[in-house]
Amino acid sequence: MHGSGTGQSGRPSAAARAQATAATAALYKRQTKEVERSNAAALGAMVGVASQAFSAITTVRCGRAYPNLNPALGAMVGVAS
């Protein structure tokens, strides 16, 4: 008994399984295309926000670089007035 895509034991052949898997993957990709597109847009927006936030960060290495620094804050970071 040789059916379409089946071996002698009646189980699907490797080629038939590969075709079924490919068809399932193509349908999944087609159905989720809009979700993937919106995910990419959201990720792009998050990257933009993070980039802007990190570019605004400054590191204070020495209180003497900021002469108008509050003396109490200078004492906390170890800078004498």
C-alpha positions in Angstrom: 0.0 0.0 0.0 1.8 3.1 -1.2 -0.2 6.3 -0.5 0.8 9.9 -1.3 3.8 10.8 1.0 3.6 7.6 3.0 6.2 4.9 3.4 5.4 1.1 3.5 4.5 1.3 7.1 1.9 3.9 6.5 3.8 6.7 8.3 4.6 10.0 6.5 8.0 10.0 4.8 10.6 12.5 5.7 9.9 14.6 2.6 6.2 14.8 3.5 7.0 15.8 7.1 9.4 18.5 5.8 6.8 19.9 3.5 4.2 20.0 6.3 6.7 21.7 8.6 7.6 24.3 5.9 3.9 25.0 5.2 3.2 25.4 8.9 6.1 27.7 9.4 5.1 29.8 6.4 1.5 30.2 7.7 2.8 31.1 11.2 5.1 33.7 9.7 2.3 35.2 7.6 0.0 35.4 10.5 2.5 37.0 12.9 4.0 39.5 10.4 2.1 42.5 11.9 3.0 41.5 15.4 6.7 41.3 14.5 6.5 44.7 12.7 5.0 46.4 15.8 7.6 44.7 18.1 10.4 46.0 15.9 8.9 49.5 16.0 8.6 49.4 19.8 12.1 48.1 20.2 13.4 51.0 18.0 11.5 53.5 20.2 13.0 52.0 23.3 16.5 52.1 21.8 16.0 55.8 21.0 14.8 56.6 24.5 17.7 54.7 26.1 20.2 56.3 23.8 18.9 59.8 24.7 18.9 59.0 28.4 22.5 57.6 28.4 23.8 60.5 26.3 22.5 62.9 29.0 24.4 61.2 31.8 27.4 63.0 33.0 30.0 61.7 35.5 31.3 64.1 38.1 34.9 63.0 38.7 36.0 66.0 40.8 34.0 68.5 42.7 36.6 71.2 41.9 35.4 71.2 38.4 32.1 72.6 39.7 32.9 75.7 41.8 29.2 76.4 42.5 28.7 72.9 44.1 26.7 72.9 47.3 29.3 72.7 50.1 27.2 70.0 51.9 27.2 67.9 48.8 30.9 68.6 48.3 31.6 67.3 51.8 29.6 64.1 51.0 31.8 63.4 48.0 35.0 64.3 49.7 35.7 67.8 48.3 36.9 70.4 50.7 35.4 73.9 50.3 
